[in-house]
């Protein structure tokens, strides 16, 4: 399941550089997460790094993007293959 950033975001800028897949970007008013790039850090870390550094705990799992651990691993592998090509 991809993560999402809620309206509680204070735009502190700490999550964006922590994302190994560059899935986090500045949206119209708060940071957002591209679900196609978010692997919840599977393949990189044991826990999502953005969640670890967020001072206001505004990064829950996205209810519209349900993915198993295996699906997240496959997405990670596909993203890594695209980077190498």
N, C-alpha and C positions, 0 to 999 in steps of 0.2 A: 504494500500500500504506500503510495506516495504521501509525503507530508504536505501541510499547508500552513500558511501564516495567517493568523486571525487579525481582526481590527484592533486588538490590544497592542499590536506592534508599535513600538515607540521610535522606530527608525534609528536605532543605536548603531547600526552598521557593523555589528560583530558577527552576524551569521553569514553574510555573503562571502567573505574570504575563507571561511571554514569549509565551504562546500567543495568536495573533491570533484564533483561532476559539473560544476558551474551551473547548477539548476536554480540558484537564487538570484533574483534581479530586482531592481527598483521598479515598482509598478506605478500607477497613477498617484497613489498617496502613501502606500506602504510597500514593504518588500513582498515579493511573491515567489512562489516555487513552481517551476515548470515540471509538471508530473511526468512528462516523457523523459526527463533527465534525472529525476529523483529516484535513488535506489535505497534511501534511508541509510546511506553509507555502507550498505552491504558490498563486500568486496574490498573495502578500504579500511573500515573501522568496525568495532563491535557494537557501537551505538551511534546514532545520528549526531554528528558534531554540532549542527546548528541548534539542536535541542539542548545540548550540553552547555553551550555558551549563552543562550538566550536569558537575559535577566528578568523577563516578565512572563516566561513560560507560555508563549503564544504560538507554539508550533506543534499542533496535534496531527494525528494521522488524518489523511483526507478521506472522508467517507465515500466519495464517488470514485476512488481509485483503489479498489481492493486488489492486493497482490500478495501472494504467498512468498515465503522466504525463497523458494525455488524460482519464482517468477522474478523477484528482485535480483537474484544472482544471475539469471539469464539476461536481464536488462543490463546489468553491470558488464557482463561479458560482451554483449553486443556494442555497448558504448565504447569499451576498450578496443574492440576490433575496428570500429569506425575511426578512432583516433590514430591507430597504426596505419590505416590506409590513406 
